[in-house]
Amino acid sequence: MDALLVGPSADLRYLAGYHALPLERLTLLVVPVSGEPVLVVPELERPRAEDSGAGDVARIASFGETDDPYNLVRAALPNGPSRIAAGDRMWTMFLLALQDSFPSASFSRSSAITGPLRIRKDESEIDALRRAGAGADAVAAGLAGEKAAGKSELAVSRWIADSLIAQGHERVNFAIVASGPNAASPHHEPGERVLEHGDALVCDFGGTVDGYCSDITRTFCVGEPPDEFMDAYAVLAKAQDAAVSAVRPGVAAEAVDAAARSVIADAGYGDAFIHRTGHGIGLEEHEVPYIVAGNTEPLEPRMAFSIEPGIYLGGRFGMRIEDIVVVTADGAERLNNAPRNPIVLT
């Protein structure tokens, strides 16, 4: 690549420390293969960019409301790059304008460059993930002591969100609460359904601590669960343990997925496990590596990702267990340690 162009995104925060607002005005980090990096920002955003410390790694160039910001981009790349890596999360309006600015250049995705940088966390990043995980664990443990019957999914979701903030999260990213037959929808939007005795209750939630994300799922029961549910849950717990045990350096990401999937399939629930086993986590809730069939990338120490197999029986119930793990020199460190058994709520 001759140049890397990154707009508001986790990549920009990673490279320059700047958490830029996604605006209709251009914000762009321009990194030439040689020469000075330049951060192009609207004039009204310059104070935020300077306060972020981005000026320590790039020259900040700002433009007024009636200026053409692409003149600043062209000035930062005076040699006319022929190969440009553009941010994966860049808005189409900006990408099209950049293609017009450099009509002879070929464009490709920046994740080919930034993905391998971000996939291995340093110790400060892992510490932030540990703090995020500990806060999420505390919320999961607190939920186990709450009365659930008679409350709506939305009320429980709000309780989780408030509790994440109380446990030191700066921001709540999501708080899925799915009860009864809704639990068979992995990304159910919590609503007004009132929790009843006999319901399975899937709670999947996370937020951000020091810029790094938490993500945990625990499955509860409102009142005593039926035998069918407990039989399936025993399979799920075995599958999650098998996947965690499969994690070690040199193992392909897809092998971890296979470890969980084979346990579930052998028990007759193969068609009920409808998503990948995990996703990377860091500055974003979902990033590389993805723990899924077809991903032959070997795991390396300091990679962080979720392990979250699930079983979903439409119209009846669903269940999922999710922990964040970090690859160590000889295995995996779980960053979530809240109880994984199906706790009975009153």
N, C-alpha and C positions, 0 to 999 in steps of 0.2 A: 504494500500500500504506500502511496505517496502522501496521504493525509488521512487523519481521523477526525470526523465531525460529529460531535455529541451534543444533543440538546438536553432539556430538563429530563432527568432520569436518575436511576440509581448509579448508572455509569458516571454521570457528571458528579454526583456526590462522592463516589469512590476516587475519581481522578483529581478533582479540584476542591472537594469539601464544600461545595455550594449546593444547597437544596433550593433549586430555582423553581419559581412558580411557572406552571404551564400556561402561557399567555398567547394571545394572537400576535404579540410582538416577538420577534426573533430573539432567542437566547441560544448561543452556540459556542462551544469550546472547539477551537480550531487547533489541531496538533499536526504540524507538518513533520515529515520524516526527518527533517533537519531544520534547525532554526527555532525561532521563538514561538511558543504556544500563545494563543490569543483567546481571551474570553470576550465574545461580543454580547453586549447586554443593552437593553433600553436604558436611556438616561435615568428614568425614574427608578430603575432597579439597581443602579450602580452602588448606592449606599449598602444595600443588602449584600451585594457581591463582595464589596470591600470588607464588610464586617465578617463575612464567612472565612476570610483568610485566603480566598482564591487567588488574590494578587501575589501570594507567595510562590505560586506555581505557574501563573500565566499573566501576561499583560492584559489589563482590563481595558477594552475599547468600547465606548458607549455611543449611542446615536440618538438624535432627537426625533420628535414625533413625525416630522416631515422628511427625514433623511432616509436614504436607501441603505438598509443595514448590509445588503449583499456587497456593497462597495468595500466595507470593512473586511468581509470574508475574502473577497478577491485580493485585497491588499495584503492579507496575511498569507496568501498562497500565490505569490507573484509569478512563479514558474509554470503555472498552469498544470496542475496534477492530472495524470492520466488514469490513476486508480485511486478511488476514494472509498473509504469505509465510513458509512453513515449510520447513525444511531438507530437501533432496532425500534425504539419507541418514538421516533421522530414523526411529527404530523405530516400528512401528505402535502399540505400547502407549502411547508418549508422544503421538503424534499424536492418537489417539482421546481421550486424557485432555484434551488442549488443546482439541479440538473440544467436549468436554463443558463445559470452562471458559468457552468463548466461543461459545455455541450460535447466536448470531445472525450470527456472522462467516462470511465465505467464505474458503476456504483455497486458496492456489496455491503453486507451487514457487518456492523461494528462488533457484534458479539464474537466473531471469529478471533478478535484481538482481546476484547475485554473479558470474555467468558473464562479463558484460561488464567487470567490474572485474578479474577474474583472467586474462582471455584475453590481455591485453597486459602483458608482463613489464617490470619496470623493470630498470635496469642491474645492480643487486645480484642480482636473480633470474637474469638471464642469465649472470652470472658464476658463480653456483652451478651452473647447468645445464652451463656449460663445464667446471667442475671435475669434475662427475659424469661427463660425457662422456669427459673425458680418462682418468679412472680405468677406465671401461669399455673404452676403446680399449686401454689397457695390458693388461687381462686378455685381450682378443681376440688381441693380438699375442703374449702369452705362451702362449696355447693353441696357436698355430701351431707352437711348438717342442716340444710335448708328444707323447709316444708314445701313440697311441690304440688301436691294434689290441690286442685281448685285454682291454680295460677295459670295464666295464659303463657304460651311460648314467648310472646313478646315481652311479658313481664320478667321472665327468667333471663331472656337475652339482655334486657336493660340492667338487671342485677349483675350479670357477668361483666358487662361493660363498665359499670361503676366500680366493680371490684378490681378489675384490671388497673384502672387509674389509681385506686387506693393502694395497690401493690407496686406502684412505681412506674407503671407504663405511661409514656408521654401521650400515646395515641392508641385508640382501639381500631384495629383494622377490620375485624369482623367478629360476630358472635352468633354462630348458627345454633339454633335450638329447634330440634325436630322431634315430635312426639308421636307415639302410636304409629299409624300407617305412614305419616309424614317422614318418619325416620328412615324409610326406604328410599328417600330422595337425598343423595349425599349433600347437595347444596341447597337444601330447603330454606326458603325465606321465612323466618319466624312470623307467626300471625296470631290471630285471636283464639286459636284452638285452645281449649282448657284441658290441662293435664288430668288424666283419670287413672284410677287404680288399674293395674295391668298393662299400662303403657311402657314401652321402651322409650328412652329419652337419650338422644344423641346430642351432645354438646361439643361443638368444635369452635374454638375461639383463639384469638391471638391479637397482639398489638406490637408496639415498638418501644424498646428501651435503648437509649443512647444510639438511636438510628438502626438498631438490629431487631429482628422480628422474633416473636414467639408464635408457636402454633401447636396446639394440643387438642386431642379429642378423647373424651371419656364417654362411656355409655352407662346410663343409670337405668333403674327400674322404679316405677312408681308403684309401690306395693310389691307383693311377692310375684316374681316372674313365673310364667308357665314353663313346664318342662321343655317344650320345643325351643324356647328362647335360650334356656341354659345349655341345652345340647349344642346349639349353634355357637353360643358364646365360647364354649370350651374349645371348639375347633378354631375360632378366631384368635383366641389367646395363644394357642399352640402355633398358629401361623405367624403371628407377630414375633413371638420368641424365636422361631426358626429363622425369620428374616434378619433379626438383630444378630443372631449367632453367626449368620453367613457373612457379616461385614468384616472385612479385613483388607489390608493393602494388596493390590494385585488382582482381586476378584472383580469380575465384570459387573457393572451396575445391574445388568439384566439377570445375573445369577441371584441377586438379593430378591428381586421380584419373583423369580422362579421358586425360591425357597418358600415364600409365603403362599404363592398361588398353588403349588403342588399339594400342600396340606389341605387347603380349602377344596381343591378339585377332588382329591382322594376321598373326602368326606361327603361328596355329592353336591357341594355348593358352588362348583366352578362357574356356572352361569350367573351366579348371584354376586360375584366379585367383578365389578364393572368398571374399575378405574385402575390406574397404575398404583404401584405400592408406595411410591414416594416422590418427593421433589426436593431440590436443593433449597436452602434458606440462608438468608444473610441480610443485606440491605433491602431485599425484596422477600415477600412471603413465598414466591415461586421463582426459582432460578435454577441454573444447572448445578449439579447433575440431576437428571430425571431417572428414577429407579423404575425402569419399564423394559419390557421385552424389546429387543432390537438395539438397545444401548449397550454396546460392547466396550465402552470406555472403562479402563481399569480404575478402581478406587485407589485413592492416595491419602496418606495421612493429612488431616486438617480439612478434609471435605466435610461439609455439614449438610444433612438432609433429613427428611421425615421418613418414618416407616409407619404406614397407616393402612393395612389391609382392612377390608370391610365385607360384610355380607348383607345383602338387601333383598328382602322378600316382599315384592309389591303387594300393597293392600293389607299387609300384616305388620311387619316391623323391619327395622334395620339396625345395624351395629357397626361400630368402627373403634379401633384403638390406634392412637397416634402418639408417637414420641419423636422428638428430634434427637438425632445421634450425630456424633463427630467421629470420624475414622481416626483411630490411634495407630501406634506402631504395630500392634498385634491384634486389633479387634475394633470395638466400638465403645464409646462412652455415651450413655444415655443422659441427655440433658433434662429429661422429664422423669420424675419419680413419684408422681401422685399415684395412689392405688389404682390398679388396672382391673380389679375384679368388679363385676356389675353391682355397685352399691345400691341398696334398696332405699328409696326416698319415701317419706310419709306423705 
